[in-house]
Amino acid sequence: MPVFGSIKRRELIYYLRQLGFEGPYSGGRHQFMIRGSVTIRVPNPHQGDIGK
């Protein structure tokens, strides 16, 4: 199994778009991305990189 580490928010959005997700769209406290019936919340970029 590959080792997953922290990732920059911009890279996370790029890879999710490569997998077919649309967005990010504005939500209540977090933005979200949608692919069919799957919704993923994207953390806010206040603390730098996003941990696993």
mmJSON file of the N, C-alpha and C atoms, coordinates in Angstrom:
{"data_MODEL":{"atom_site":{
"group_PDB":["ATOM","ATOM","ATOM","ATOM","ATOM","ATOM","ATOM","ATOM","ATOM","ATOM","ATOM","ATOM","ATOM","ATOM","ATOM","ATOM","ATOM","ATOM","ATOM","ATOM","ATOM","ATOM","ATOM","ATOM","ATOM","ATOM","ATOM","ATOM","ATOM","ATOM","ATOM","ATOM","ATOM","ATOM","ATOM","ATOM","ATOM","ATOM","ATOM","ATOM","ATOM","ATOM","ATOM","ATOM","ATOM","ATOM","ATOM","ATOM","ATOM","ATOM","ATOM","ATOM","ATOM","ATOM","ATOM","ATOM","ATOM","ATOM","ATOM","ATOM","ATOM","ATOM","ATOM","ATOM","ATOM","ATOM","ATOM","ATOM","ATOM","ATOM","ATOM","ATOM","ATOM","ATOM","ATOM","ATOM","ATOM","ATOM","ATOM","ATOM","ATOM","ATOM","ATOM","ATOM","ATOM","ATOM","ATOM","ATOM","ATOM","ATOM","ATOM","ATOM","ATOM","ATOM","ATOM","ATOM","ATOM","ATOM","ATOM","ATOM","ATOM","ATOM","ATOM","ATOM","ATOM","ATOM","ATOM","ATOM","ATOM","ATOM","ATOM","ATOM","ATOM","ATOM","ATOM","ATOM","ATOM","ATOM","ATOM","ATOM","ATOM","ATOM","ATOM","ATOM","ATOM","ATOM","ATOM","ATOM","ATOM","ATOM","ATOM","ATOM","ATOM","ATOM","ATOM","ATOM","ATOM","ATOM","ATOM","ATOM","ATOM","ATOM","ATOM","ATOM","ATOM","ATOM","ATOM","ATOM","ATOM","ATOM","ATOM","ATOM","ATOM","ATOM","ATOM","ATOM"],
"id":[1,2,3,4,5,6,7,8,9,10,11,12,13,14,15,16,17,18,19,20,21,22,23,24,25,26,27,28,29,30,31,32,33,34,35,36,37,38,39,40,41,42,43,44,45,46,47,48,49,50,51,52,53,54,55,56,57,58,59,60,61,62,63,64,65,66,67,68,69,70,71,72,73,74,75,76,77,78,79,80,81,82,83,84,85,86,87,88,89,90,91,92,93,94,95,96,97,98,99,100,101,102,103,104,105,106,107,108,109,110,111,112,113,114,115,116,117,118,119,120,121,122,123,124,125,126,127,128,129,130,131,132,133,134,135,136,137,138,139,140,141,142,143,144,145,146,147,148,149,150,151,152,153,154,155,156],
"type_symbol":["N","C","C","N","C","C","N","C","C","N","C","C","N","C","C","N","C","C","N","C","C","N","C","C","N","C","C","N","C","C","N","C","C","N","C","C","N","C","C","N","C","C","N","C","C","N","C","C","N","C","C","N","C","C","N","C","C","N","C","C","N","C","C","N","C","C","N","C","C","N","C","C","N","C","C","N","C","C","N","C","C","N","C","C","N","C","C","N","C","C","N","C","C","N","C","C","N","C","C","N","C","C","N","C","C","N","C","C","N","C","C","N","C","C","N","C","C","N","C","C","N","C","C","N","C","C","N","C","C","N","C","C","N","C","C","N","C","C","N","C","C","N","C","C","N","C","C","N","C","C","N","C","C","N","C","C"],
"label_atom_id":["N","CA","C","N","CA","C","N","CA","C","N","CA","C","N","CA","C","N","CA","C","N","CA","C","N","CA","C","N","CA","C","N","CA","C","N","CA","C","N","CA","C","N","CA","C","N","CA","C","N","CA","C","N","CA","C","N","CA","C","N","CA","C","N","CA","C","N","CA","C","N","CA","C","N","CA","C","N","CA","C","N","CA","C","N","CA","C","N","CA","C","N","CA","C","N","CA","C","N","CA","C","N","CA","C","N","CA","C","N","CA","C","N","CA","C","N","CA","C","N","CA","C","N","CA","C","N","CA","C","N","CA","C","N","CA","C","N","CA","C","N","CA","C","N","CA","C","N","CA","C","N","CA","C","N","CA","C","N","CA","C","N","CA","C","N","CA","C","N","CA","C","N","CA","C","N","CA","C","N","CA","C"],
"label_alt_id":[null,null,null,null,null,null,null,null,null,null,null,null,null,null,null,null,null,null,null,null,null,null,null,null,null,null,null,null,null,null,null,null,null,null,null,null,null,null,null,null,null,null,null,null,null,null,null,null,null,null,null,null,null,null,null,null,null,null,null,null,null,null,null,null,null,null,null,null,null,null,null,null,null,null,null,null,null,null,null,null,null,null,null,null,null,null,null,null,null,null,null,null,null,null,null,null,null,null,null,null,null,null,null,null,null,null,null,null,null,null,null,null,null,null,null,null,null,null,null,null,null,null,null,null,null,null,null,null,null,null,null,null,null,null,null,null,null,null,null,null,null,null,null,null,null,null,null,null,null,null,null,null,null,null,null,null],
"label_comp_id":["MET","MET","MET","PRO","PRO","PRO","VAL","VAL","VAL","PHE","PHE","PHE","GLY","GLY","GLY","SER","SER","SER","ILE","ILE","ILE","LYS","LYS","LYS","ARG","ARG","ARG","ARG","ARG","ARG","GLU","GLU","GLU","LEU","LEU","LEU","ILE","ILE","ILE","TYR","TYR","TYR","TYR","TYR","TYR","LEU","LEU","LEU","ARG","ARG","ARG","GLN","GLN","GLN","LEU","LEU","LEU","GLY","GLY","GLY","PHE","PHE","PHE","GLU","GLU","GLU","GLY","GLY","GLY","PRO","PRO","PRO","TYR","TYR","TYR","SER","SER","SER","GLY","GLY","GLY","GLY","GLY","GLY","ARG","ARG","ARG","HIS","HIS","HIS","GLN","GLN","GLN","PHE","PHE","PHE","MET","MET","MET","ILE","ILE","ILE","ARG","ARG","ARG","GLY","GLY","GLY","SER","SER","SER","VAL","VAL","VAL","THR","THR","THR","ILE","ILE","ILE","ARG","ARG","ARG","VAL","VAL","VAL","PRO","PRO","PRO","ASN","ASN","ASN","PRO","PRO","PRO","HIS","HIS","HIS","GLN","GLN","GLN","GLY","GLY","GLY","ASP","ASP","ASP","ILE","ILE","ILE","GLY","GLY","GLY","LYS","LYS","LYS"],
"label_asym_id":["A","A","A","A","A","A","A","A","A","A","A","A","A","A","A","A","A","A","A","A","A","A","A","A","A","A","A","A","A","A","A","A","A","A","A","A","A","A","A","A","A","A","A","A","A","A","A","A","A","A","A","A","A","A","A","A","A","A","A","A","A","A","A","A","A","A","A","A","A","A","A","A","A","A","A","A","A","A","A","A","A","A","A","A","A","A","A","A","A","A","A","A","A","A","A","A","A","A","A","A","A","A","A","A","A","A","A","A","A","A","A","A","A","A","A","A","A","A","A","A","A","A","A","A","A","A","A","A","A","A","A","A","A","A","A","A","A","A","A","A","A","A","A","A","A","A","A","A","A","A","A","A","A","A","A","A"],
"label_entity_id":["1","1","1","1","1","1","1","1","1","1","1","1","1","1","1","1","1","1","1","1","1","1","1","1","1","1","1","1","1","1","1","1","1","1","1","1","1","1","1","1","1","1","1","1","1","1","1","1","1","1","1","1","1","1","1","1","1","1","1","1","1","1","1","1","1","1","1","1","1","1","1","1","1","1","1","1","1","1","1","1","1","1","1","1","1","1","1","1","1","1","1","1","1","1","1","1","1","1","1","1","1","1","1","1","1","1","1","1","1","1","1","1","1","1","1","1","1","1","1","1","1","1","1","1","1","1","1","1","1","1","1","1","1","1","1","1","1","1","1","1","1","1","1","1","1","1","1","1","1","1","1","1","1","1","1","1"],
"label_seq_id":[1,1,1,2,2,2,3,3,3,4,4,4,5,5,5,6,6,6,7,7,7,8,8,8,9,9,9,10,10,10,11,11,11,12,12,12,13,13,13,14,14,14,15,15,15,16,16,16,17,17,17,18,18,18,19,19,19,20,20,20,21,21,21,22,22,22,23,23,23,24,24,24,25,25,25,26,26,26,27,27,27,28,28,28,29,29,29,30,30,30,31,31,31,32,32,32,33,33,33,34,34,34,35,35,35,36,36,36,37,37,37,38,38,38,39,39,39,40,40,40,41,41,41,42,42,42,43,43,43,44,44,44,45,45,45,46,46,46,47,47,47,48,48,48,49,49,49,50,50,50,51,51,51,52,52,52],
"pdbx_PDB_ins_code":[null,null,null,null,null,null,null,null,null,null,null,null,null,null,null,null,null,null,null,null,null,null,null,null,null,null,null,null,null,null,null,null,null,null,null,null,null,null,null,null,null,null,null,null,null,null,null,null,null,null,null,null,null,null,null,null,null,null,null,null,null,null,null,null,null,null,null,null,null,null,null,null,null,null,null,null,null,null,null,null,null,null,null,null,null,null,null,null,null,null,null,null,null,null,null,null,null,null,null,null,null,null,null,null,null,null,null,null,null,null,null,null,null,null,null,null,null,null,null,null,null,null,null,null,null,null,null,null,null,null,null,null,null,null,null,null,null,null,null,null,null,null,null,null,null,null,null,null,null,null,null,null,null,null,null,null],
"Cartn_x":[0.844,0.0,0.895,0.588,1.435,1.31,2.356,2.365,1.756,0.768,0.125,0.575,0.94,1.367,0.492,0.981,0.218,0.249,-0.73,-0.865,-1.344,-0.938,-1.407,-2.847,-3.626,-5.039,-5.221,-4.41,-4.507,-4.258,-3.3,-3.02,-4.179,-4.769,-5.908,-7.056,-7.367,-8.442,-8.106,-6.852,-6.424,-6.656,-6.222,-6.363,-7.826,-8.639,-10.058,-10.728,-10.335,-10.882,-10.456,-9.233,-8.772,-9.61,-10.159,-11.0,-12.466,-12.8,-14.159,-15.009,-14.449,-15.214,-15.348,-16.454,-16.71,-16.675,-16.228,-16.189,-14.787,-14.465,-15.202,-16.307,-17.38,-18.52,-18.543,-19.117,-19.216,-20.263,-19.919,-20.841,-21.022,-21.47,-21.644,-20.316,-19.523,-18.214,-17.077,-17.329,-16.296,-16.813,-15.899,-16.267,-16.432,-17.097,-17.304,-17.175,-16.923,-16.834,-17.786,-18.346,-19.377,-18.985,-19.265,-19.159,-20.324,-21.328,-22.529,-23.237,-23.368,-24.029,-23.026,-21.729,-20.683,-20.316,-20.337,-19.944,-18.778,-17.719,-16.532,-16.337,-16.171,-15.88,-14.388,-14.038,-12.641,-12.297,-11.306,-10.94,-10.484,-10.687,-10.243,-8.724,-8.115,-6.648,-5.965,-6.449,-5.894,-4.586,-4.369,-3.211,-2.153,-2.141,-1.141,-1.568,-0.671,-0.945,-2.049,-2.744,-3.81,-3.22,-3.373,-2.877,-3.779,-3.274,-4.083,-5.22],
"Cartn_y":[-1.17,0.0,1.242,2.248,3.437,4.272,5.013,5.896,7.231,7.688,8.965,9.971,11.159,12.22,13.447,14.577,15.808,16.256,17.086,17.546,18.991,19.75,21.124,21.113,22.081,22.156,22.228,23.026,23.179,21.848,21.063,19.752,18.793,18.827,17.963,18.237,19.508,19.871,19.41,19.567,19.13,17.626,16.828,15.372,14.936,15.599,15.262,15.574,16.664,16.974,15.922,15.414,14.355,13.086,12.882,11.705,11.945,13.137,13.392,14.23,14.777,15.626,17.02,17.692,19.063,19.989,21.2,22.166,22.696,23.268,23.306,24.367,24.033,24.916,25.421,26.609,27.169,26.418,26.125,25.457,26.298,25.685,26.399,26.858,25.937,26.275,25.818,24.821,24.289,24.245,24.313,24.1,22.605,22.219,20.804,20.557,19.29,18.849,17.67,17.558,16.554,15.701,14.409,13.47,12.51,12.693,11.852,12.06,10.999,11.095,11.233,11.348,11.452,12.924,13.369,14.735,14.672,15.448,15.492,16.912,17.086,18.398,18.661,19.877,20.269,21.217,20.88,21.744,23.127,24.11,25.469,25.552,26.426,26.482,27.351,27.366,28.254,27.761,26.465,25.914,25.346,25.716,25.188,23.866,22.88,21.577,20.834,19.947,19.132,17.778,17.37,16.078,14.95,13.729,12.572,12.356],
"Cartn_z":[0.0,0.0,0.0,-0.859,-0.916,0.354,0.628,1.797,1.391,2.155,1.883,2.924,2.474,3.377,3.174,3.624,3.476,2.017,1.633,0.256,0.279,-0.698,-0.817,-1.305,-0.868,-1.216,-2.731,-3.386,-4.839,-5.548,-5.066,-5.666,-5.427,-4.217,-3.909,-4.867,-5.099,-6.02,-7.436,-7.857,-9.183,-9.361,-8.378,-8.49,-8.428,-7.623,-7.579,-8.911,-9.56,-10.886,-11.903,-11.785,-12.677,-12.513,-11.309,-11.034,-11.403,-11.936,-12.396,-11.474,-10.413,-9.505,-10.09,-9.791,-10.233,-9.032,-9.244,-8.151,-7.988,-6.879,-5.62,-5.615,-4.933,-4.756,-3.323,-3.122,-1.776,-0.984,0.274,1.183,2.433,3.505,4.767,5.33,5.865,6.406,5.518,4.679,3.798,2.377,1.423,0.042,-0.171,-1.271,-1.553,-3.037,-3.376,-4.762,-4.947,-6.159,-6.433,-7.632,-7.519,-8.652,-8.528,-9.355,-9.286,-7.957,-7.174,-5.871,-4.718,-5.041,-4.019,-3.818,-2.565,-2.214,-1.246,-1.541,-0.684,-0.203,1.109,1.684,1.564,1.13,0.973,2.119,2.943,4.07,3.62,4.492,4.222,4.278,3.49,3.386,4.452,5.669,6.69,7.276,7.346,8.028,7.084,5.819,4.892,4.306,4.344,3.748,4.51,3.782,4.353,4.73,5.969,6.416,6.005,6.093,5.692,6.653],
"occupancy":[1.0,1.0,1.0,1.0,1.0,1.0,1.0,1.0,1.0,1.0,1.0,1.0,1.0,1.0,1.0,1.0,1.0,1.0,1.0,1.0,1.0,1.0,1.0,1.0,1.0,1.0,1.0,1.0,1.0,1.0,1.0,1.0,1.0,1.0,1.0,1.0,1.0,1.0,1.0,1.0,1.0,1.0,1.0,1.0,1.0,1.0,1.0,1.0,1.0,1.0,1.0,1.0,1.0,1.0,1.0,1.0,1.0,1.0,1.0,1.0,1.0,1.0,1.0,1.0,1.0,1.0,1.0,1.0,1.0,1.0,1.0,1.0,1.0,1.0,1.0,1.0,1.0,1.0,1.0,1.0,1.0,1.0,1.0,1.0,1.0,1.0,1.0,1.0,1.0,1.0,1.0,1.0,1.0,1.0,1.0,1.0,1.0,1.0,1.0,1.0,1.0,1.0,1.0,1.0,1.0,1.0,1.0,1.0,1.0,1.0,1.0,1.0,1.0,1.0,1.0,1.0,1.0,1.0,1.0,1.0,1.0,1.0,1.0,1.0,1.0,1.0,1.0,1.0,1.0,1.0,1.0,1.0,1.0,1.0,1.0,1.0,1.0,1.0,1.0,1.0,1.0,1.0,1.0,1.0,1.0,1.0,1.0,1.0,1.0,1.0,1.0,1.0,1.0,1.0,1.0,1.0],
"B_iso_or_equiv":[0.0,0.0,0.0,0.0,0.0,0.0,0.0,0.0,0.0,0.0,0.0,0.0,0.0,0.0,0.0,0.0,0.0,0.0,0.0,0.0,0.0,0.0,0.0,0.0,0.0,0.0,0.0,0.0,0.0,0.0,0.0,0.0,0.0,0.0,0.0,0.0,0.0,0.0,0.0,0.0,0.0,0.0,0.0,0.0,0.0,0.0,0.0,0.0,0.0,0.0,0.0,0.0,0.0,0.0,0.0,0.0,0.0,0.0,0.0,0.0,0.0,0.0,0.0,0.0,0.0,0.0,0.0,0.0,0.0,0.0,0.0,0.0,0.0,0.0,0.0,0.0,0.0,0.0,0.0,0.0,0.0,0.0,0.0,0.0,0.0,0.0,0.0,0.0,0.0,0.0,0.0,0.0,0.0,0.0,0.0,0.0,0.0,0.0,0.0,0.0,0.0,0.0,0.0,0.0,0.0,0.0,0.0,0.0,0.0,0.0,0.0,0.0,0.0,0.0,0.0,0.0,0.0,0.0,0.0,0.0,0.0,0.0,0.0,0.0,0.0,0.0,0.0,0.0,0.0,0.0,0.0,0.0,0.0,0.0,0.0,0.0,0.0,0.0,0.0,0.0,0.0,0.0,0.0,0.0,0.0,0.0,0.0,0.0,0.0,0.0,0.0,0.0,0.0,0.0,0.0,0.0],
"pdbx_formal_charge":[null,null,null,null,null,null,null,null,null,null,null,null,null,null,null,null,null,null,null,null,null,null,null,null,null,null,null,null,null,null,null,null,null,null,null,null,null,null,null,null,null,null,null,null,null,null,null,null,null,null,null,null,null,null,null,null,null,null,null,null,null,null,null,null,null,null,null,null,null,null,null,null,null,null,null,null,null,null,null,null,null,null,null,null,null,null,null,null,null,null,null,null,null,null,null,null,null,null,null,null,null,null,null,null,null,null,null,null,null,null,null,null,null,null,null,null,null,null,null,null,null,null,null,null,null,null,null,null,null,null,null,null,null,null,null,null,null,null,null,null,null,null,null,null,null,null,null,null,null,null,null,null,null,null,null,null],
"auth_seq_id":[1,1,1,2,2,2,3,3,3,4,4,4,5,5,5,6,6,6,7,7,7,8,8,8,9,9,9,10,10,10,11,11,11,12,12,12,13,13,13,14,14,14,15,15,15,16,16,16,17,17,17,18,18,18,19,19,19,20,20,20,21,21,21,22,22,22,23,23,23,24,24,24,25,25,25,26,26,26,27,27,27,28,28,28,29,29,29,30,30,30,31,31,31,32,32,32,33,33,33,34,34,34,35,35,35,36,36,36,37,37,37,38,38,38,39,39,39,40,40,40,41,41,41,42,42,42,43,43,43,44,44,44,45,45,45,46,46,46,47,47,47,48,48,48,49,49,49,50,50,50,51,51,51,52,52,52],
"auth_comp_id":["MET","MET","MET","PRO","PRO","PRO","VAL","VAL","VAL","PHE","PHE","PHE","GLY","GLY","GLY","SER","SER","SER","ILE","ILE","ILE","LYS","LYS","LYS","ARG","ARG","ARG","ARG","ARG","ARG","GLU","GLU","GLU","LEU","LEU","LEU","ILE","ILE","ILE","TYR","TYR","TYR","TYR","TYR","TYR","LEU","LEU","LEU","ARG","ARG","ARG","GLN","GLN","GLN","LEU","LEU","LEU","GLY","GLY","GLY","PHE","PHE","PHE","GLU","GLU","GLU","GLY","GLY","GLY","PRO","PRO","PRO","TYR","TYR","TYR","SER","SER","SER","GLY","GLY","GLY","GLY","GLY","GLY","ARG","ARG","ARG","HIS","HIS","HIS","GLN","GLN","GLN","PHE","PHE","PHE","MET","MET","MET","ILE","ILE","ILE","ARG","ARG","ARG","GLY","GLY","GLY","SER","SER","SER","VAL","VAL","VAL","THR","THR","THR","ILE","ILE","ILE","ARG","ARG","ARG","VAL","VAL","VAL","PRO","PRO","PRO","ASN","ASN","ASN","PRO","PRO","PRO","HIS","HIS","HIS","GLN","GLN","GLN","GLY","GLY","GLY","ASP","ASP","ASP","ILE","ILE","ILE","GLY","GLY","GLY","LYS","LYS","LYS"],
"auth_asym_id":["A","A","A","A","A","A","A","A","A","A","A","A","A","A","A","A","A","A","A","A","A","A","A","A","A","A","A","A","A","A","A","A","A","A","A","A","A","A","A","A","A","A","A","A","A","A","A","A","A","A","A","A","A","A","A","A","A","A","A","A","A","A","A","A","A","A","A","A","A","A","A","A","A","A","A","A","A","A","A","A","A","A","A","A","A","A","A","A","A","A","A","A","A","A","A","A","A","A","A","A","A","A","A","A","A","A","A","A","A","A","A","A","A","A","A","A","A","A","A","A","A","A","A","A","A","A","A","A","A","A","A","A","A","A","A","A","A","A","A","A","A","A","A","A","A","A","A","A","A","A","A","A","A","A","A","A"],
"auth_atom_id":["N","CA","C","N","CA","C","N","CA","C","N","CA","C","N","CA","C","N","CA","C","N","CA","C","N","CA","C","N","CA","C","N","CA","C","N","CA","C","N","CA","C","N","CA","C","N","CA","C","N","CA","C","N","CA","C","N","CA","C","N","CA","C","N","CA","C","N","CA","C","N","CA","C","N","CA","C","N","CA","C","N","CA","C","N","CA","C","N","CA","C","N","CA","C","N","CA","C","N","CA","C","N","CA","C","N","CA","C","N","CA","C","N","CA","C","N","CA","C","N","CA","C","N","CA","C","N","CA","C","N","CA","C","N","CA","C","N","CA","C","N","CA","C","N","CA","C","N","CA","C","N","CA","C","N","CA","C","N","CA","C","N","CA","C","N","CA","C","N","CA","C","N","CA","C","N","CA","C","N","CA","C"],
"pdbx_PDB_model_num":[1,1,1,1,1,1,1,1,1,1,1,1,1,1,1,1,1,1,1,1,1,1,1,1,1,1,1,1,1,1,1,1,1,1,1,1,1,1,1,1,1,1,1,1,1,1,1,1,1,1,1,1,1,1,1,1,1,1,1,1,1,1,1,1,1,1,1,1,1,1,1,1,1,1,1,1,1,1,1,1,1,1,1,1,1,1,1,1,1,1,1,1,1,1,1,1,1,1,1,1,1,1,1,1,1,1,1,1,1,1,1,1,1,1,1,1,1,1,1,1,1,1,1,1,1,1,1,1,1,1,1,1,1,1,1,1,1,1,1,1,1,1,1,1,1,1,1,1,1,1,1,1,1,1,1,1]
}}}
